[in-house]
Amino acid sequence: MTNWRSILSVQTMLLCLWIVGFAIYQMAPLSDPDTPWHYATGLYILSHHTVPTTDPFSWTMHGKPWVTQEWLFEVALAWLGSHFGFPGVWGFLSLVHAVTVIVLYRVCRSLPGSNAIAAAVCACLATLVPLVFWTMRPQAVSYMMFAIFLWILERVRRGAFRTLWLVPPLMLMWANAHGSSSIGIVMLLLEVLISFFPSLGRLKKLRLPSGARWRLLCAAVVGALIGLCNPNTYKAYTYALLSTNQTMVDNINEWHSPDFHNDIFKYGLLPFLLIMFLILLARWKPLPMRETLYFCGSFAVMLIYQRFAPYMAISSALLLAPLIGDLFRKLLQPHRVVMACSGILSLAALVYFGTQLPTVKGSVNSHWSPSAYPVYAVDYLQKHHLTQHVLNAYQWGGYLIYRGVPTFVDGRTDIFLQGQNVFVDYLAIKDVWWNGPDLIDSYKCDVALFPSGEPVVTFLTHNPDWRVVYQDATAEILVRNRIAINPVS
């Protein structure tokens, strides 16, 4: 009877609806600008049996140093795509998300004052609110690791020191899968530091069991050393230094502050934050110091760099669950009608999920969105042998890499900020600064691939040395007049 109560419980229904809903949402065609180059890098590594340390993909920075931060994620993605097609890569992201939600649910449920339903609500909101950031990119692994490390810290607080043995292998995986692995070390060190803080007002002191501090410090040191076992050694921990490059911060959207005029933030993140702060003010209960500092810290960083919104949302779950726990206590022993409704909703979600599974059939190649990527324009480039010295839109560089077309610039922005600073030259060309036309000539660009309406497209369209040879709803191709279009055989 107990098992049936668990299966038909409200919390199981909530978790099932969201995990299944996320998986269905991710059945849509791939559209993230960086997914293609991550996939292509994985294919390159599998083919060459080595992790590249110099750029093999662009024509402007070919052979220049490249720190391949996410090679493990890329290899996993490419291997799954090669062997199982789109179902492999879709299933990978869906699994990473499911693990994140379930681990976070377990952490929230174990907090004093929380309960199963409050934990399920908060765990689901933690990935629902920043849903736009959950794309086929290595950041998803980092979100999962963040949740797992929160679980480890919660176990340590309860005296389960053996869970710290998970830190070294997890750090090895994290350091090779994404450049944010330093977060894990910082979390372990913060746990020790915060434990020295006294209670302050509503903030309740973090109490650790005897011997926890030195064990956490040892785990941090060993984890950091193990994390150095990657092709880039210490550079795996210096990813955050990219935020010091003002050019990149000013021009790459994910490094911007959240734009609350944007519908995604105005109707998603902003209402959540307003409700969160109202609950903090209205529910006059003691607040756990660690969880409060995690939320406030990640909230402050998110206001500067929107890419940290998922960490803020995950941190908020641990603070919110104990505050709203008493709101759901009547549902913890639900009436049979409630259990029946929960079971029906879970079953309906699973049945609908089954009807949508045919959507994921096919190869990865058949699931690139033609409205997000210049799929047909690149077909034209390749058919007419126009793949040399292509001046391309930044957001399409990743797809060109996937298609084997050397790029002028692409999503691996750190490469193009080196030395001659190709990225700044790209901005000058794209927006037709005073030196833009001269740069096009100095780079000897013969082909341009951009969305219609870009300033550079307008300029080249009215330039007698250039002509439009292809146009569709997504992209335009322009070539120099001296370039002959080879007939398609």
JOTAJO-V136113 format. One record per pair of residues at least 6 apart in sequence whose C-alpha atoms are under 7 Angstrom apart, sorted by the first residue. I is the first residue (numbers start at 0). J is the second residue. D is the distance in whole Angstrom. If there is no record, write none. Layout:
# JOTAJO-V136113
<<I:J:D> <I:J:D>>
This chain:
# JOTAJO-V136113
<<7:338:5> <7:339:7> <7:341:6> <7:342:5> <8:338:6> <8:341:6> <9:116:7> <9:341:6> <10:115:6> <10:116:5> <10:119:5> <12:341:5> <12:342:7> <12:344:7> <12:345:5> <13:119:6> <14:119:6> <14:123:7> <15:345:6> <16:345:6> <16:348:6> <17:123:6> <18:97:6> <19:348:7> <19:352:7> <22:93:5> <23:352:7> <25:89:7> <26:89:7> <26:358:7> <26:359:6> <28:366:5> <28:367:6> <28:368:5> <29:366:6> <29:367:5> <29:368:6> <30:367:7> <30:368:6> <30:371:5> <31:134:7> <32:394:5> <32:395:6> <32:397:6> <33:397:6> <33:410:6> <34:135:6> <34:136:6> <35:397:5> <35:398:5> <35:401:6> <36:397:4> <36:398:6> <36:400:6> <36:401:6> <37:73:5> <38:73:6> <38:76:6> <38:77:5> <39:400:7> <39:401:5> <40:73:6> <41:70:7> <41:73:4> <41:74:4> <41:76:7> <41:77:5> <42:74:7> <42:77:5> <44:50:6> <44:74:7> <45:74:7> <50:70:7> <51:67:7> <52:64:6> <52:65:5> <52:66:6> <52:67:7> <53:62:5> <53:63:5> <53:64:4> <53:65:5> <54:60:7> <54:61:5> <54:62:5> <54:63:6> <54:64:6> <54:65:6> <55:61:6> <55:62:6> <56:400:6> <56:405:5> <56:406:7> <57:405:5> <57:406:4> <57:407:6> <57:408:7> <58:388:7> <58:405:5> <58:406:6> <58:407:6> <59:407:6> <60:415:7> <65:414:6> <66:231:6> <68:175:7> <68:176:7> <68:177:6> <68:178:5> <68:235:6> <69:137:7> <69:175:6> <69:176:4> <69:177:5> <69:178:7> <70:175:6> <70:176:6> <71:175:5> <71:176:5> <72:137:6> <72:176:5> <76:88:6> <79:87:5> <79:88:6> <80:87:5> <80:88:6> <80:363:6> <84:361:6> <84:362:4> <84:363:5> <85:359:6> <85:360:7> <85:361:6> <85:362:5> <85:363:4> <86:359:5> <86:360:6> <92:135:7> <95:140:7> <95:143:6> <98:143:7> <99:143:5> <99:146:6> <100:122:5> <100:123:6> <102:146:6> <102:147:6> <102:150:7> <103:122:6> <103:146:6> <104:118:5> <104:119:6> <104:122:5> <106:150:5> <106:153:7> <107:113:7> <107:118:5> <107:316:7> <107:317:6> <107:320:6> <108:114:5> <108:115:5> <108:118:5> <110:321:7> <111:321:6> <112:321:5> <112:324:6> <113:320:5> <113:321:4> <113:324:5> <114:324:6> <116:327:6> <117:320:5> <117:323:6> <117:324:5> <117:327:7> <118:320:6> <121:316:5> <121:319:7> <121:320:6> <122:316:6> <125:312:5> <125:313:5> <125:316:6> <126:309:7> <128:267:6> <128:268:6> <128:312:7> <129:308:6> <129:309:5> <133:139:6> <137:176:6> <137:177:6> <138:177:7> <141:173:7> <141:177:7> <141:179:7> <142:310:7> <145:183:7> <148:183:7> <151:162:6> <151:163:7> <154:162:7> <155:211:7> <156:207:5> <156:208:6> <158:208:6> <163:218:6> <166:218:6> <166:222:6> <167:221:6> <167:222:4> <167:225:6> <170:180:7> <170:222:6> <170:225:7> <170:226:5> <171:225:6> <171:226:5> <171:228:7> <173:180:5> <174:180:5> <174:226:5> <174:235:6> <175:229:6> <178:235:5> <178:236:6> <178:238:5> <179:236:7> <179:238:7> <180:236:7> <181:236:5> <184:219:5> <184:223:7> <187:215:6> <187:219:6> <188:216:7> <188:219:7> <191:212:6> <193:205:7> <193:289:7> <194:205:5> <194:206:6> <194:207:7> <196:204:6> <197:204:5> <198:204:4> <201:285:5> <201:286:6> <202:285:6> <202:286:5> <202:287:6> <202:288:5> <203:285:6> <203:286:6> <203:287:5> <203:288:5> <204:287:7> <204:288:6> <205:288:6> <205:289:6> <227:233:6> <242:248:6> <248:254:5> <248:255:6> <249:255:7> <253:304:7> <253:305:6> <253:306:5> <254:304:5> <254:305:6> <254:306:6> <255:303:7> <255:304:5> <255:305:6> <256:302:5> <256:303:5> <256:304:5> <256:305:5> <257:302:6> <257:305:5> <258:264:7> <259:265:5> <282:322:7> <290:314:7> <290:317:6> <290:318:5> <291:318:6> <293:314:6> <294:311:6> <294:314:5> <294:315:5> <297:307:7> <297:310:6> <297:311:5> <298:311:5> <300:307:7> <301:307:5> <301:308:5> <370:473:6> <372:395:6> <372:398:7> <373:473:6> <373:474:6> <376:474:7> <380:386:6> <382:487:6> <383:484:6> <383:485:5> <383:486:6> <383:487:6> <384:485:7> <385:446:7> <386:404:6> <388:444:5> <388:445:6> <388:446:7> <389:406:7> <389:407:6> <389:444:6> <389:445:6> <389:446:5> <389:447:6> <390:407:5> <390:444:6> <390:446:6> <390:447:5> <390:448:6> <391:406:7> <391:407:6> <391:408:7> <391:447:6> <391:448:5> <391:449:6> <392:448:6> <392:449:5> <393:408:6> <393:409:5> <393:410:7> <394:409:7> <394:410:7> <395:409:7> <396:406:6> <396:408:6> <396:409:4> <396:410:6> <397:409:6> <397:410:6> <399:405:7> <399:406:7> <400:406:7> <408:415:7> <408:422:7> <415:421:5> <415:422:5> <416:422:6> <427:434:7> <427:435:5> <428:435:4> <428:436:7> <428:438:7> <428:439:7> <428:455:7> <429:454:6> <429:455:5> <430:454:5> <430:455:6> <431:454:6> <431:455:6> <445:478:6> <445:479:6> <446:477:6> <446:478:5> <446:479:7> <447:476:6> <447:477:5> <447:478:6> <448:474:7> <448:475:6> <448:476:5> <448:477:7> <449:456:7> <449:474:6> <449:475:6> <449:476:7> <450:473:6> <450:474:4> <450:475:6> <451:474:6> <451:475:6> <459:465:6> <460:466:6> <460:467:7> <464:479:6> <464:480:5> <465:477:6> <465:478:6> <465:479:4> <465:480:5> <466:477:5> <466:478:6> <466:479:6> <466:480:6> <467:476:6> <467:477:4> <467:478:7> <468:476:6> <468:477:6> <468:478:7> <469:475:6> <469:476:5> <470:476:6>>
